[in-house]
Amino acid sequence: MSEKTRLLLLFGGRSSEHEISLLSAKSMLPAIHPDRYELTLVGITREGSWRLIERMDELDQLSEITDSSGLPVLLDYAGSRGLVVDQRVLPVDVVFPLLHGTQGEDGAIQGLLELSGIPYVGSDVFGSAICMDKVVTKKIFAYHNIPQVEFTELTAFEWEASPEAAVEAILGQLPPPLFIKPARQGSSVGVGRATDRTTFMASVESALRYDDKVVIEAAAGDCHEVECGVLGNDELEASIVGEIIPNADFYDYQAKYLSDSAELLIPAKLPYGVTEEIRQYALSAFRAVGGKGMGRVDFFVERKSNNILINEINTIPGFTQISMFPKLWEASGLDYSSLIDRLISLALERQQRSVLYALSP
């Protein structure tokens, strides 16, 4: 390894969260120590083409990654652990994927990097794939007795076979208000709120545009919306808890990443005992899904009772200027640059351990 760690920042991607990924990369750049890292920037177009961004100042000018954004890039599978650009190899020590949503944090990129033998920040293929599927994640939470709202699932096949039968069955089990979400999307993409039969059917149709499976959840009622960060591979630690005050019916895609329409309270204004219980649930949930490196665990807390309900785990949380995850760790004593350093160290540590296991008899 060279004196500086050769870091590849990977962003963009084919998912509906391409824009968020680009915002995260732009926000992260100033926090990466130039004396510690030799940085390579690679953006992925919406069509899946990898492009080398040769100058950091070019990134600020981009609203999306296109074929004209830079030279084409390929991963080298010949054992060099690097990128092939214009018939030359650029060695890479570690990758920081800032790819949100499908084909980014669902295990696809993670599997590609595993095949290339390149360490990467965040959960492995297994943990990434599990956390991307809200239905599977919720079933794991239920198995581990982590409290959550009532839920059910619906597939495109079931919906197309008989929408009326699906409506009758689900609304008979879970009365509105309900939230309908694509099972394998993030950042509130495709999420709808149903208050009656008509809005339920419209929300299902909308969610099925993004996935062939949806999760239907009972609305949590009058709740605090809170989040907790998790760091670590085997030894995990939880950040302090932060609260979101949305200025809409729910904390949607626009509020999370593209506006200042939600207020973040760090720390959350909750009793100490409640926040400590949230932190313990965050650690338990992250372990249960096999998470590694980092995660943001989202919860609801009922205002009257302080009952805690887990919502979901995000294995590649946003790193934009208004994202909760880096703010939580900053408030916990780990500034943005130190957070990046820690995540890269965890990635390299996990790679070293995986090599040892592979060589064991």
Beta strands, then each sheet from edge to edge (+ up, - down):
strand 1: 5-12
strand 2: 37-44
strand 3: 50-53
strand 4: 71-75
strand 5: 82-85
strand 6: 88-91
strand 7: 94-97
strand 8: 151-155
strand 9: 178-182
strand 10: 192-194
strand 11: 213-218
strand 12: 223-232
strand 13: 237-246
strand 14: 262-265
strand 15: 293-302
strand 16: 308-314
sheet 1: 6+ 5- 4+ 3- 2+ 1+ 7+
sheet 2: 8+ 11- 9+ 10-
sheet 3: 14+ 13- 12+ 15- 16+
end
